[in-house]
Amino acid sequence: MSEPAAVDEIMADARQRMERTIDALDHDLSGYRTGRAAPALVERLVVPYFGTPTPLVQMATIAAPEPRLLTVRVWDQNAVATVEKAILASDLGLTPSRDGQLIRLPIPPLSEERREDLIRLAARRVEEARVSVRNIRRDLLHQLEQAELPEDALRRAKEDAQDLTDEFVALADSHGERKASEIREV
């Protein structure tokens, strides 16, 4: 394999890993509660279903018919009570009300203290993503060193690696800032 192709392949792999890190960050931040009802708030809630921990999204249809209301329509009538208990046991602060197979989850307004807690949690998750991106850069630099490139090609590849890292760190920061502004929104 030629040197530029090897560098391109190593960089493409690093970019792909960094993109997955940002996707994971987005997925995690979507579960942080804002003032609005969002199905992502409860989708990942794990419910014991026939002895198997199962994400709620695999057991029910979750909708937000109003800005401050989530509805969970459980497909299996026998699992409604279990889902209700799992919601109560979660740290979401939601009180379900059952109507047959439909569970209504009114979303109470967030207190200022809870908003600040959520913003701190989101910032911590963003920092974890930044660290992950930097770890990918470290692996990338190690791979570039192992590729036995000429000195000028290695220097250019290291500069490209830093540019890539800066791009994804900035992306993580922007996702965190967007989530913080959503949480602050009343």
Order of alpha helices (4+ residues) and beta strands (2+ residues): alpha-alpha-beta-beta-beta-beta-alpha-beta-beta-alpha-alpha
